[in-house]
Amino acid sequence: MEVCYLTKDFYNAIEDRRSFYSLSKEKVVPHNRIKEVIDHAVQYSPSAFNSQSARLVVLTGQNHDLVWDITKESLRKAVGEKDFGKTEEKIQSFKNGYGTVLFFEDQVIIERLQDQFKTYSENFPIWSNQSSGILQFVVWTSLEIEGFGASLQHYNPLIDDEVRKTWDISPHWKLIAQMPFGKATAEPGDKAFNPIDERVKYYQ
């Protein structure tokens, strides 16, 4: 029997994509559906010169728990025990989720392009970050459409070495961001918007 998944239009998906910090491990969709939407995002998100430099590691189950244990202990060493309670609570909220997407950029590809197109050499790291940002948004919104809440975190470079060692990550992959996701157990707060006419100008 064919399985049908709920979808929503592009505009609603953009509006509903928010930072959710209260998560649970409740199963929302089958694991192969998560793989399907993430693979699709990686396949079709644009990159400068079609470099396809993005690399993702998707952690669920004990591996998901482990990345946040690593983050917690790395932070404890860095900031000490004083007032660590709030930090620990925040990390636990991510660990409470179903999974985590780790976003990397392959520096070998970027360096190769720098050598090949020397005129634009200094721009390739910038373009790499821009294309990673696009991919992060596509994955985030895709997970939201499937019924997950998520947020975007940046504990790199604090956790880089331990992550690389734990999951045998290439030394050429640069960690860019971490995206914990899971079943949202609380709604995000109201979001304030600055006047749009102060942010966008049109000329005809």
Backbone as CSV, one residue per row, in Angstrom:
resi,resn,N_x,N_y,N_z,CA_x,CA_y,CA_z,C_x,C_y,C_z
1,MET,0.841,-1.196,0.000,0.000,0.000,0.000,0.875,1.246,0.000
2,GLU,0.562,2.175,-0.874,1.352,3.404,-0.973,1.078,4.308,0.216
3,VAL,2.143,4.855,0.770,2.017,5.750,1.922,1.956,7.181,1.440
4,CYS,0.996,7.947,1.931,0.865,9.359,1.569,1.371,10.225,2.718
5,TYR,2.086,11.287,2.381,2.602,12.207,3.389,1.959,13.569,3.200
6,LEU,1.717,14.233,4.319,1.134,15.567,4.264,2.141,16.543,3.672
7,THR,1.658,17.451,2.873,2.503,18.500,2.312,1.820,19.836,2.535
8,LYS,2.562,20.901,2.340,1.993,22.246,2.445,2.644,23.102,1.387
9,ASP,2.045,24.242,1.096,2.624,25.075,0.045,3.895,25.764,0.557
10,PHE,4.668,26.266,-0.383,5.992,26.805,-0.105,5.933,27.954,0.899
11,TYR,4.964,28.841,0.731,4.882,30.010,1.603,4.563,29.613,3.046
12,ASN,3.639,28.703,3.214,3.310,28.253,4.568,4.484,27.540,5.217
13,ALA,5.215,26.768,4.424,6.374,26.060,4.961,7.425,27.037,5.465
14,ILE,7.647,28.113,4.729,8.611,29.137,5.153,8.153,29.793,6.455
15,GLU,6.856,30.109,6.530,6.319,30.758,7.729,6.406,29.845,8.949
16,ASP,6.151,28.569,8.753,6.080,27.640,9.880,7.447,27.156,10.351
17,ARG,8.472,27.359,9.549,9.825,26.979,9.968,10.295,27.943,11.046
18,ARG,10.404,27.446,12.245,10.814,28.254,13.380,11.859,27.491,14.184
19,SER,12.451,28.145,15.165,13.385,27.476,16.073,12.605,26.847,17.218
20,PHE,12.578,25.526,17.223,11.903,24.789,18.287,12.961,24.203,19.223
21,TYR,12.838,24.520,20.513,13.831,24.074,21.492,13.297,22.987,22.423
22,SER,11.991,22.812,22.448,11.396,21.776,23.283,11.003,20.612,22.382
23,LEU,11.766,19.524,22.468,11.624,18.411,21.532,11.457,17.096,22.280
24,SER,10.925,16.107,21.577,10.859,14.759,22.125,11.382,13.765,21.085
25,LYS,11.603,12.542,21.525,12.100,11.484,20.647,10.976,10.731,19.939
26,GLU,9.765,11.220,20.069,8.635,10.543,19.435,8.860,10.419,17.927
27,LYS,8.583,9.238,17.396,8.763,8.993,15.968,7.660,9.698,15.194
28,VAL,8.053,10.525,14.239,7.090,11.309,13.461,6.842,10.668,12.099
29,VAL,7.903,10.286,11.417,7.817,9.601,10.126,8.850,8.476,10.133
30,PRO,8.724,7.491,9.245,9.726,6.428,9.185,11.109,6.973,8.863
31,HIS,12.138,6.264,9.305,13.511,6.714,9.088,13.817,6.880,7.605
32,ASN,13.276,5.998,6.759,13.587,6.112,5.335,12.998,7.376,4.728
33,ARG,11.924,7.923,5.353,11.376,9.191,4.872,12.312,10.338,5.233
34,ILE,12.912,10.300,6.410,13.908,11.312,6.775,15.058,11.287,5.783
35,LYS,15.533,10.092,5.475,16.623,9.948,4.507,16.219,10.507,3.148
36,GLU,14.986,10.230,2.753,14.504,10.688,1.451,14.517,12.208,1.342
37,VAL,13.984,12.901,2.365,13.888,14.358,2.265,15.259,15.018,2.404
38,ILE,16.143,14.456,3.219,17.476,15.034,3.363,18.295,14.789,2.102
39,ASP,18.229,13.579,1.555,18.938,13.299,0.301,18.461,14.228,-0.807
40,HIS,17.164,14.466,-0.863,16.602,15.353,-1.896,17.129,16.774,-1.720
41,ALA,17.195,17.225,-0.473,17.708,18.573,-0.196,19.163,18.708,-0.646
42,VAL,19.970,17.714,-0.331,21.387,17.752,-0.716,21.528,17.706,-2.241
43,GLN,20.706,16.882,-2.877,20.809,16.718,-4.320,20.493,18.000,-5.077
44,TYR,19.501,18.759,-4.598,18.979,19.853,-5.403,19.258,21.247,-4.859
45,SER,19.890,21.375,-3.714,20.264,22.709,-3.234,21.444,23.226,-4.048
46,PRO,21.427,24.497,-4.430,22.479,25.022,-5.307,23.795,25.264,-4.579
47,SER,24.869,25.260,-5.360,26.194,25.581,-4.822,26.987,26.309,-5.893
48,ALA,27.906,27.165,-5.476,28.700,27.958,-6.418,29.508,27.051,-7.333
49,PHE,29.456,27.334,-8.626,30.175,26.549,-9.637,29.749,25.073,-9.605
50,ASN,28.549,24.827,-9.095,28.067,23.452,-8.908,29.113,22.608,-8.185
51,SER,29.718,23.208,-7.159,30.812,22.539,-6.454,30.354,21.318,-5.665
52,GLN,29.097,21.325,-5.222,28.541,20.218,-4.440,29.467,19.858,-3.265
53,SER,29.907,20.888,-2.565,30.879,20.720,-1.477,30.242,20.342,-0.147
54,ALA,28.904,20.355,-0.065,28.229,20.033,1.192,28.404,18.558,1.538
55,ARG,28.600,18.308,2.819,28.671,16.949,3.346,27.814,16.926,4.619
56,LEU,26.961,15.934,4.749,26.087,15.834,5.911,26.304,14.521,6.635
57,VAL,26.166,14.552,7.951,26.133,13.357,8.778,24.840,13.430,9.583
58,VAL,23.989,12.422,9.457,22.701,12.403,10.143,22.770,11.385,11.277
59,LEU,22.553,11.862,12.489,22.674,11.032,13.690,21.308,10.826,14.321
60,THR,20.964,9.578,14.609,19.753,9.262,15.350,20.098,8.237,16.431
61,GLY,19.130,7.938,17.290,19.351,6.944,18.323,20.492,7.325,19.255
62,GLN,21.328,6.352,19.602,22.431,6.586,20.529,23.457,7.561,19.963
63,ASN,23.621,7.582,18.643,24.569,8.520,18.041,24.116,9.969,18.225
64,HIS,22.807,10.188,18.115,22.266,11.529,18.372,22.526,11.935,19.824
65,ASP,22.246,11.029,20.761,22.495,11.333,22.175,23.964,11.647,22.415
66,LEU,24.823,10.895,21.737,26.263,11.026,21.973,26.797,12.387,21.552
67,VAL,26.312,12.912,20.430,26.845,14.204,19.978,26.535,15.304,20.988
68,TRP,25.390,15.178,21.700,25.065,16.213,22.688,25.758,15.958,24.017
69,ASP,26.100,14.697,24.301,26.966,14.423,25.451,28.355,15.009,25.212
70,ILE,28.850,14.851,23.994,30.150,15.427,23.632,30.107,16.951,23.768
71,THR,29.034,17.547,23.271,28.896,19.006,23.340,28.844,19.484,24.786
72,LYS,28.070,18.780,25.608,27.936,19.164,27.017,29.277,19.115,27.738
73,GLU,30.014,18.034,27.560,31.297,17.896,28.252,32.335,18.866,27.711
74,SER,32.277,19.153,26.408,33.201,20.136,25.828,32.936,21.521,26.398
75,LEU,31.668,21.856,26.554,31.311,23.143,27.136,31.679,23.205,28.607
76,ARG,31.499,22.096,29.323,31.843,22.073,30.739,33.333,22.360,30.937
77,LYS,34.153,21.764,30.079,35.599,21.990,30.166,35.956,23.434,29.825
78,ALA,35.205,23.998,28.895,35.526,25.345,28.422,35.083,26.434,29.395
79,VAL,33.902,26.259,30.012,33.355,27.333,30.842,33.383,27.028,32.336
80,GLY,33.621,25.763,32.682,33.657,25.412,34.096,32.277,25.131,34.659
81,GLU,32.239,24.728,35.921,30.995,24.311,36.560,30.108,25.477,37.002
82,LYS,30.704,26.648,37.191,29.935,27.781,37.681,28.833,28.167,36.692
83,ASP,27.605,28.239,37.180,26.449,28.616,36.362,26.283,27.714,35.144
84,PHE,26.701,26.449,35.269,26.612,25.540,34.134,25.209,24.959,33.986
85,GLY,24.383,25.121,34.992,23.056,24.516,34.993,22.211,24.899,33.801
86,LYS,22.155,26.189,33.463,21.341,26.640,32.337,21.874,26.095,31.017
87,THR,23.207,26.059,30.906,23.813,25.508,29.693,23.487,24.032,29.554
88,GLU,23.588,23.315,30.655,23.287,21.878,30.637,21.827,21.628,30.273
89,GLU,20.960,22.471,30.777,19.533,22.341,30.462,19.277,22.562,28.979
90,LYS,19.965,23.528,28.399,19.804,23.816,26.978,20.293,22.644,26.131
91,ILE,21.459,22.100,26.470,21.987,20.961,25.729,21.065,19.761,25.863
92,GLN,20.492,19.569,27.045,19.570,18.451,27.254,18.339,18.591,26.364
93,SER,17.898,19.813,26.121,16.728,20.024,25.261,17.002,19.541,23.848
94,PHE,18.254,19.681,23.393,18.614,19.171,22.071,18.699,17.643,22.094
95,LYS,19.278,17.110,23.142,19.408,15.662,23.289,18.047,14.993,23.380
96,ASN,17.050,15.698,23.888,15.709,15.146,24.003,15.070,14.864,22.643
97,GLY,15.655,15.417,21.584,15.095,15.257,20.249,15.347,13.895,19.642
98,TYR,14.899,13.758,18.424,14.971,12.476,17.701,16.300,12.285,16.974
99,GLY,16.847,13.377,16.445,18.079,13.251,15.665,18.792,14.583,15.510
100,THR,19.950,14.522,14.886,20.751,15.723,14.629,21.376,15.614,13.245
101,VAL,21.313,16.701,12.501,22.012,16.789,11.218,23.263,17.638,11.420
102,LEU,24.419,17.077,11.089,25.675,17.821,11.111,25.994,18.278,9.694
103,PHE,26.223,19.567,9.533,26.528,20.138,8.221,28.025,20.423,8.126
104,PHE,28.637,19.922,7.056,30.058,20.139,6.790,30.232,20.721,5.394
105,GLU,31.425,21.288,5.160,31.836,21.682,3.827,33.196,21.049,3.549
106,ASP,33.323,20.404,2.403,34.558,19.707,2.027,35.585,20.726,1.528
107,GLN,36.627,20.933,2.324,37.621,21.959,1.998,38.500,21.580,0.809
108,VAL,38.605,20.291,0.509,39.385,19.870,-0.662,38.772,20.451,-1.927
109,ILE,37.454,20.397,-2.024,36.763,20.925,-3.203,36.938,22.432,-3.286
110,ILE,36.831,23.109,-2.165,36.963,24.566,-2.155,38.375,24.982,-2.548
111,GLU,39.365,24.298,-2.008,40.752,24.618,-2.337,41.057,24.317,-3.808
112,ARG,40.460,23.271,-4.339,40.652,22.934,-5.753,40.101,24.039,-6.646
113,LEU,38.927,24.551,-6.279,38.344,25.646,-7.051,39.172,26.920,-6.922
114,GLN,39.729,27.151,-5.748,40.595,28.315,-5.558,41.815,28.247,-6.471
115,ASP,42.372,27.065,-6.631,43.518,26.886,-7.513,43.126,27.017,-8.977
116,GLN,41.926,26.544,-9.292,41.481,26.533,-10.682,41.029,27.908,-11.154
117,PHE,40.413,28.671,-10.259,39.881,29.987,-10.611,40.485,31.020,-9.657
118,LYS,41.716,31.367,-9.894,42.459,32.216,-8.961,41.867,33.623,-8.831
119,THR,41.194,34.100,-9.875,40.579,35.429,-9.813,39.543,35.515,-8.699
120,TYR,38.865,34.396,-8.456,37.803,34.366,-7.452,38.227,33.653,-6.175
121,SER,39.507,33.436,-6.020,40.006,32.572,-4.951,39.470,32.939,-3.574
122,GLU,39.506,34.215,-3.240,39.106,34.617,-1.889,37.598,34.491,-1.669
123,ASN,36.845,34.361,-2.754,35.393,34.288,-2.626,34.869,32.878,-2.354
124,PHE,35.649,31.860,-2.704,35.116,30.505,-2.595,34.740,30.101,-1.165
125,PRO,35.512,30.460,-0.134,35.042,30.146,1.229,33.743,30.863,1.578
126,ILE,33.567,32.081,1.076,32.327,32.823,1.308,31.170,32.124,0.614
127,TRP,31.377,31.768,-0.648,30.322,31.090,-1.403,29.998,29.728,-0.795
128,SER,31.005,29.074,-0.248,30.791,27.792,0.417,29.832,27.953,1.600
129,ASN,30.062,28.985,2.409,29.178,29.241,3.554,27.774,29.618,3.103
130,GLN,27.693,30.366,2.004,26.377,30.749,1.489,25.593,29.527,1.022
131,SER,26.250,28.640,0.285,25.553,27.449,-0.208,25.178,26.522,0.949
132,SER,26.035,26.468,1.988,25.692,25.686,3.170,24.461,26.267,3.857
133,GLY,24.383,27.586,3.918,23.220,28.235,4.512,21.942,27.906,3.757
134,ILE,22.027,27.886,2.431,20.859,27.515,1.629,20.434,26.089,1.960
135,LEU,21.397,25.183,2.009,21.097,23.786,2.304,20.501,23.632,3.705
136,GLN,21.043,24.357,4.662,20.506,24.291,6.023,19.033,24.708,6.030
137,PHE,18.726,25.763,5.298,17.338,26.222,5.231,16.439,25.184,4.571
138,VAL,16.909,24.582,3.489,16.093,23.592,2.779,15.840,22.374,3.661
139,VAL,16.890,21.876,4.335,16.724,20.730,5.227,15.785,21.094,6.374
140,TRP,15.984,22.249,6.966,15.172,22.711,8.099,13.694,22.773,7.705
141,THR,13.423,23.403,6.566,12.043,23.538,6.108,11.451,22.190,5.712
142,SER,12.256,21.337,5.111,11.787,19.999,4.735,11.410,19.189,5.969
143,LEU,12.227,19.267,7.011,11.899,18.565,8.253,10.632,19.129,8.883
144,GLU,10.449,20.431,8.794,9.237,21.056,9.337,8.007,20.534,8.605
145,ILE,8.092,20.411,7.285,6.965,19.904,6.501,6.589,18.491,6.935
146,GLU,7.595,17.712,7.325,7.342,16.337,7.756,6.793,16.246,9.177
147,GLY,6.743,17.389,9.875,6.168,17.397,11.211,7.171,17.515,12.341
148,PHE,8.435,17.774,12.005,9.477,17.931,13.022,9.665,19.396,13.391
149,GLY,10.065,19.628,14.633,10.606,20.910,15.036,12.123,20.814,15.006
150,ALA,12.802,21.925,14.763,14.264,21.913,14.680,14.807,23.282,15.054
151,SER,16.106,23.335,15.253,16.801,24.612,15.440,18.199,24.463,14.873
152,LEU,18.882,25.565,14.717,20.237,25.548,14.171,21.219,25.995,15.243
153,GLN,22.244,25.179,15.484,23.218,25.439,16.538,24.628,25.501,15.957
154,HIS,25.515,26.182,16.692,26.897,26.343,16.229,27.859,26.162,17.406
155,TYR,28.152,24.909,17.714,29.111,24.615,18.773,30.482,24.267,18.204
156,ASN,30.648,24.476,16.934,31.949,24.352,16.303,32.705,25.678,16.503
157,PRO,34.015,25.677,16.633,34.927,24.531,16.525,35.150,23.772,17.838
158,LEU,34.382,24.110,18.866,34.606,23.509,20.180,34.523,21.986,20.137
159,ILE,33.590,21.449,19.347,33.371,20.007,19.330,33.993,19.313,18.119
160,ASP,34.668,20.064,17.274,35.121,19.528,15.983,35.985,18.275,16.120
161,ASP,37.002,18.340,16.936,37.957,17.225,17.031,37.287,15.955,17.537
162,GLU,36.439,16.100,18.554,35.782,14.919,19.119,34.767,14.337,18.142
163,VAL,34.058,15.181,17.427,33.114,14.705,16.408,33.858,13.968,15.301
164,ARG,34.957,14.551,14.866,35.743,13.925,13.791,36.250,12.552,14.220
165,LYS,36.704,12.456,15.446,37.252,11.194,15.941,36.145,10.154,16.162
166,THR,35.018,10.591,16.704,33.944,9.661,17.064,33.299,9.025,15.846
167,TRP,33.096,9.812,14.791,32.406,9.273,13.611,33.324,9.141,12.399
168,ASP,34.621,9.146,12.636,35.601,8.920,11.573,35.366,9.860,10.386
169,ILE,35.265,11.156,10.709,35.015,12.188,9.707,36.332,12.610,9.064
170,SER,36.310,12.805,7.763,37.497,13.264,7.050,38.028,14.559,7.655
171,PRO,39.350,14.692,7.791,39.915,15.946,8.306,39.683,17.129,7.368
172,HIS,39.263,16.824,6.134,39.015,17.888,5.157,37.584,18.422,5.229
173,TRP,36.743,17.770,6.031,35.372,18.259,6.190,35.337,19.250,7.348
174,LYS,34.905,20.464,7.059,34.804,21.513,8.068,33.375,21.565,8.609
175,LEU,33.239,21.426,9.928,31.916,21.471,10.549,31.391,22.906,10.538
176,ILE,30.163,23.060,10.035,29.563,24.380,9.894,28.454,24.615,10.907
177,ALA,27.589,23.605,11.109,26.430,23.802,11.985,25.863,22.457,12.408
178,GLN,25.032,22.504,13.449,24.353,21.322,13.956,22.859,21.638,14.043
179,MET,22.030,20.677,13.582,20.587,20.886,13.577,19.875,19.757,14.330
180,PRO,19.588,19.935,15.636,18.794,18.952,16.350,17.327,19.056,15.922
181,PHE,16.680,17.892,15.772,15.276,17.904,15.373,14.515,16.806,16.123
182,GLY,13.223,17.004,16.239,12.383,16.034,16.926,10.943,16.503,16.923
183,LYS,10.091,15.749,17.576,8.689,16.154,17.710,8.618,17.353,18.643
184,ALA,8.064,18.467,18.154,7.957,19.665,18.976,6.944,19.445,20.088
185,THR,7.329,19.793,21.306,6.438,19.623,22.457,5.948,20.959,23.006
186,ALA,6.368,22.054,22.407,5.902,23.388,22.800,6.034,24.314,21.608
187,GLU,5.151,25.280,21.531,5.182,26.232,20.435,6.253,27.296,20.684
188,PRO,6.879,27.789,19.622,7.840,28.884,19.805,7.113,30.169,20.163
189,GLY,7.844,31.111,20.707,7.239,32.386,21.060,6.908,33.219,19.844
190,ASP,6.194,34.306,20.057,5.863,35.217,18.973,7.149,35.793,18.373
191,LYS,7.104,36.027,17.086,8.272,36.553,16.387,7.975,37.974,15.937
192,ALA,8.855,38.905,16.292,8.678,40.303,15.905,9.328,40.548,14.549
193,PHE,8.693,41.378,13.740,9.215,41.700,12.413,9.415,43.207,12.286
194,ASN,10.577,43.592,11.798,10.803,44.995,11.468,10.018,45.334,10.204
195,PRO,9.680,46.608,10.005,8.906,46.996,8.815,9.600,46.536,7.535
196,ILE,8.834,45.892,6.675,9.428,45.320,5.474,9.949,46.391,4.533
197,ASP,9.324,47.597,4.549,9.777,48.643,3.623,11.109,49.240,4.049
198,GLU,11.555,48.937,5.280,12.899,49.347,5.695,13.950,48.306,5.284
199,ARG,13.496,47.156,4.837,14.406,46.052,4.539,14.492,45.746,3.050
200,VAL,13.470,46.164,2.290,13.454,45.882,0.850,13.114,47.155,0.104
201,LYS,13.873,47.430,-0.947,13.607,48.594,-1.806,13.303,48.106,-3.216
202,TYR,12.292,48.735,-3.847,11.915,48.408,-5.219,12.043,49.636,-6.105
203,TYR,12.579,49.430,-7.318,12.702,50.490,-8.295,12.164,49.993,-9.627
204,GLN,11.260,50.774,-10.206,10.670,50.374,-11.504,10.989,51.406,-12.570
